[in-house]
Amino acid sequence: MAEDRMDEKLSKMIDAARLYYELNFNQEEIAQKLGVSRPTISRFLQQAKDEGYVQIKIVHPNDNNFVLAERLQTKFGLKKAVIVSVPQYEDSIVKRYIGEAAAAYLYDTVRDGDIIATTWGTTLFQMATQLKDKPVRDVKVVQLNGGVSHSETNTYAYEIVHLFGKAFHTIPYFIPLPALVDHEVVKRTIESDRHIRNILELGMLSNIAVVTVGAPTEDSVLIRANYFTDSDLEVIRSKAAGDICSRYIDSTGALCSEELNERTIGISLDELKRKEQSILVAGGAKKVNGMYGAMRGGYTNVLITDQFTGRYLLERDI
């Protein structure tokens, strides 16, 4: 009996919300229609918002994200740009908003039989936590580059691939290795292992890649993961605009160091260029240079970012 009463209350609450928000009835009219008091209707409407049954989105009339997206598509030769309005230009806020937009974009994009490859970092972790379950078949999820840290810094590599696999009902493939090793010969030896080679080849076969860029700053996950020697860091600080798939590039998209590149485990940037969809999910003032380089280099063909970063990218020229 108690359950029946709860179901009846929920049903009336949803009816009240629909009458108020979709059919423009006032609260008094709804109260008469549902046979309850006007204060009860007021409580129903508030509760519907509090519990997420009603979600209100405010669109500012001066927002021109669509125009901004089209101009970015033209400037960088992109297949698609998605611009998200963020209320404040702070890294944590930007990551949350663009993570949500990227999760929605991937949800709409993925089809049966797709192979999704992803890199790692805090931005993509935000995206991964917001991925909705999609009952697709024969989808594969694979890690694009090594992500085991040599420090206490969490790269979120395992968590991201795990959450992607969970959302698309598949067992993911991990690369249980660091992003970089100390010597090129070590990398070649590791990549010659049959099991590692199979995972790397699956990454190459992927038709969808989800990537971000890192800034060449002390607080970047890649630098804090303790992969680099002092001489490596000197090269990065003097030449790099940012990193993509753990490979440092300048603002034209050129590799900063062939030696570092040869020590990096994972997909090459030339292979990244060939993806049907190479989705760049990034935003924030520190990321602008790296994002510019990634798109100038042609490594990504879909962009998901915020309106502030989008404007900086549009205005920027070398």
C-alpha positions in Angstrom: 0.0 0.0 0.0 2.8 2.4 0.9 4.4 1.7 -2.5 1.2 2.4 -4.3 0.9 5.8 -2.5 4.5 6.7 -3.5 3.8 5.7 -7.1 0.7 7.8 -7.1 2.6 10.8 -5.6 5.4 10.5 -8.2 2.8 10.2 -11.0 1.1 13.4 -9.8 4.4 15.2 -9.5 5.3 14.4 -13.1 1.9 15.4 -14.3 2.2 18.7 -12.5 5.6 19.3 -14.0 4.4 18.6 -17.6 1.3 20.8 -17.2 3.4 23.6 -15.8 6.5 23.5 -18.0 5.2 22.0 -21.2 1.6 23.2 -21.4 1.9 26.5 -19.5 -0.9 25.9 -17.0 -0.6 28.0 -13.8 -0.3 26.5 -10.4 -3.9 27.2 -9.4 -5.2 25.5 -12.6 -3.0 22.5 -12.1 -4.2 22.2 -8.4 -7.8 22.1 -9.6 -7.0 19.6 -12.4 -5.2 17.2 -10.1 -7.4 17.7 -7.0 -4.7 18.9 -4.6 -3.9 22.2 -3.0 -1.8 25.0 -4.7 1.0 24.7 -2.1 1.2 21.0 -2.9 1.7 21.8 -6.6 4.4 24.3 -5.6 6.2 21.6 -3.6 5.8 19.1 -6.5 7.5 21.5 -8.9 10.4 22.2 -6.5 10.8 18.5 -5.8 10.8 17.7 -9.5 13.7 20.0 -10.0 15.6 18.9 -6.9 15.3 15.2 -7.9 16.3 15.8 -11.6 12.9 15.0 -13.2 12.9 18.6 -14.5 16.2 20.1 -15.9 16.2 23.7 -16.9 18.8 25.0 -19.4 19.3 28.7 -19.8 20.5 29.8 -23.2 22.0 33.3 -23.3 20.8 35.3 -26.4 24.3 36.5 -27.1 25.8 33.0 -27.3 27.1 32.4 -30.8 28.7 29.0 -30.2 27.3 27.7 -33.5 29.0 30.4 -35.5 32.2 30.0 -33.5 32.1 26.2 -34.2 31.7 26.8 -38.0 34.6 29.2 -38.1 36.8 26.8 -36.2 35.8 24.0 -38.6 36.8 26.2 -41.6 40.1 27.4 -40.0 41.4 24.0 -39.0 39.7 21.8 -41.6 37.7 20.0 -39.0 34.8 17.6 -39.6 33.1 18.9 -36.5 33.5 21.4 -33.7 31.4 21.4 -30.6 31.5 24.5 -28.4 30.3 24.4 -24.8 29.3 27.4 -22.8 31.1 27.4 -19.4 30.1 29.9 -16.7 33.7 30.4 -15.5 37.1 30.0 -17.2 38.6 27.7 -14.5 40.2 24.4 -15.3 38.0 22.2 -13.1 34.8 23.8 -14.4 36.0 23.7 -18.0 36.9 20.0 -17.7 33.5 19.1 -16.2 31.5 20.9 -18.9 33.5 19.7 -21.9 33.7 16.2 -20.4 29.9 16.1 -20.4 29.7 17.4 -24.0 32.3 14.9 -25.2 30.5 12.0 -23.4 27.3 13.0 -25.2 29.0 13.3 -28.6 30.6 9.9 -28.3 27.3 8.3 -27.2 25.7 9.7 -30.3 28.6 8.7 -32.5 29.4 5.1 -31.6 27.8 2.3 -33.7 28.0 -1.5 -33.7 31.4 -2.8 -34.7 33.3 0.4 -33.9 36.8 0.3 -32.4 37.3 3.1 -29.9 40.8 4.0 -28.8 41.5 6.5 -26.0 44.4 8.1 -24.3 44.3 9.4 -20.6 44.4 12.4 -18.3 42.1 14.3 -16.0 40.0 15.8 -18.8 39.2 12.4 -20.3 38.6 11.0 -16.8 35.8 13.7 -16.5 34.4 12.5 -19.8 34.6 8.8 -18.9 32.7 9.4 -15.6 29.8 11.0 -17.6 29.5 8.3 -20.3 26.0 6.9 -20.5 25.4 3.2 -21.1 24.8 2.4 -24.8 23.7 -1.2 -25.7 25.9 -1.6 -28.9 27.3 -4.8 -30.2 30.8 -5.9 -31.2 32.4 -2.6 -30.0 36.1 -2.8 -28.9 37.8 -0.3 -26.5 41.5 0.0 -26.4 44.1 2.2 -24.7 46.1 4.3 -27.2 49.4 4.8 -25.2 51.1 3.7 -22.1 49.9 5.3 -18.9 51.5 3.6 -15.9 53.0 6.3 -13.7 56.5 6.2 -12.0 55.2 8.5 -9.2 52.1 8.7 -7.1 50.4 10.8 -9.8 47.3 9.1 -11.2 47.1 9.2 -15.0 43.6 7.6 -14.8 44.6 5.4 -17.8 43.0 2.2 -16.2 39.9 4.0 -15.0 39.2 5.7 -18.3 39.4 2.5 -20.4 37.4 0.6 -17.8 34.6 3.2 -17.9 34.6 3.3 -21.7 34.3 -0.5 -21.8 31.5 -0.5 -19.2 29.5 2.1 -21.2 29.7 0.2 -24.4 29.3 -3.3 -23.0 32.8 -4.7 -23.8 35.9 -5.8 -22.1 38.6 -3.2 -22.7 42.2 -3.7 -23.8 44.9 -2.1 -21.6 48.5 -1.2 -22.2 50.0 -2.0 -18.8 53.2 0.0 -19.5 54.6 3.5 -18.9 54.1 6.2 -21.6 57.9 6.5 -22.1 60.9 4.3 -21.4 64.5 5.3 -20.9 65.9 4.0 -24.2 64.6 3.3 -27.7 65.9 -0.3 -27.6 63.7 -0.9 -24.5 60.7 0.3 -26.3 61.4 -1.9 -29.3 61.9 -4.9 -27.1 58.6 -4.3 -25.3 56.6 -3.7 -28.5 57.9 -6.9 -30.0 56.1 -8.9 -27.3 53.2 -10.7 -29.0 50.5 -9.6 -26.5 51.6 -5.9 -26.4 51.9 -5.9 -30.2 48.3 -7.1 -30.6 47.0 -4.3 -28.4 49.0 -1.7 -30.2 47.7 -3.0 -33.6 44.2 -2.8 -32.3 44.8 0.8 -31.5 46.0 1.4 -35.1 42.9 -0.3 -36.4 40.5 1.9 -34.4 38.2 4.1 -36.3 37.5 6.4 -33.4 40.2 8.0 -31.3 39.5 10.1 -28.2 42.5 12.3 -27.2 43.4 15.4 -25.2 46.4 17.6 -25.0 48.6 18.3 -22.0 50.5 21.6 -21.3 54.3 21.5 -20.8 54.0 22.8 -17.3 54.9 21.4 -13.9 51.3 20.5 -13.0 50.8 18.4 -16.1 50.0 14.7 -15.5 52.6 13.6 -18.0 55.4 15.6 -16.3 54.3 14.7 -12.8 54.3 11.0 -13.7 58.1 11.2 -13.5 59.0 9.9 -17.0 61.6 12.6 -17.8 65.2 13.3 -17.0 66.4 16.9 -16.4 67.7 17.1 -20.0 64.3 15.9 -21.3 62.5 18.6 -19.3 64.8 21.2 -20.7 63.9 20.2 -24.3 60.2 20.2 -23.4 60.2 23.6 -21.7 62.2 25.2 -24.5 60.3 23.8 -27.5 56.9 22.3 -26.7 53.5 23.8 -27.1 52.0 20.7 -25.6 51.7 16.9 -25.8 49.2 14.6 -27.6 49.3 10.9 -26.9 52.4 11.6 -24.8 54.3 13.0 -27.8 55.4 16.6 -27.5 54.7 19.0 -30.4 55.3 22.6 -31.2 52.7 25.1 -32.2 53.0 24.0 -35.9 52.4 20.4 -34.9 56.0 19.3 -35.5 57.5 16.9 -33.1 59.9 18.6 -30.6 62.3 15.7 -30.1 62.7 12.6 -32.3 64.6 11.0 -29.4 61.7 11.4 -27.0 59.3 10.3 -29.7 61.3 7.1 -30.2 61.0 6.3 -26.5 57.2 6.7 -26.4 54.9 3.6 -26.3 51.7 3.9 -28.2 50.1 5.2 -31.4 52.2 7.4 -33.7 50.9 10.9 -34.6 50.9 9.9 -38.3 48.6 7.0 -37.4 46.4 9.3 -35.4 45.9 11.5 -38.6 44.3 8.6 -40.4 41.4 8.0 -38.0 37.8 8.4 -39.3 37.2 10.4 -36.2 40.1 11.7 -34.0 38.3 13.6 -31.3 40.2 16.3 -29.4 38.7 17.0 -25.9 40.5 19.9 -24.3 40.1 23.4 -22.9 41.6 26.0 -20.7 44.2 28.8 -21.2 47.2 26.4 -20.6 46.0 24.1 -23.4 45.5 26.6 -26.2 49.1 26.3 -27.6 49.0 22.5 -27.6 45.5 22.4 -29.1 46.6 24.8 -31.8 49.6 22.6 -32.6 47.5 19.4 -32.6 45.0 20.9 -35.1 47.7 22.6 -37.3 49.4 19.2 -37.5 46.2 17.6 -38.7 46.2 15.0 -35.9 42.6 15.6 -34.9 39.4 16.3 -37.0 36.8 16.8 -34.3 37.1 19.4 -31.6 35.2 19.6 -28.3 36.0 22.7 -26.2 34.6 25.7 -24.4 33.7 29.1 -25.8 36.7 30.9 -24.3 39.3 28.5 -25.6 37.5 28.4 -29.0 37.8 32.2 -29.3 41.5 32.1 -28.4 42.1 29.4 -31.1 40.2 31.3 -33.7 42.1 34.6 -33.0 45.5 32.9 -32.7 47.9 32.8 -35.6 51.6 31.9 -35.7 
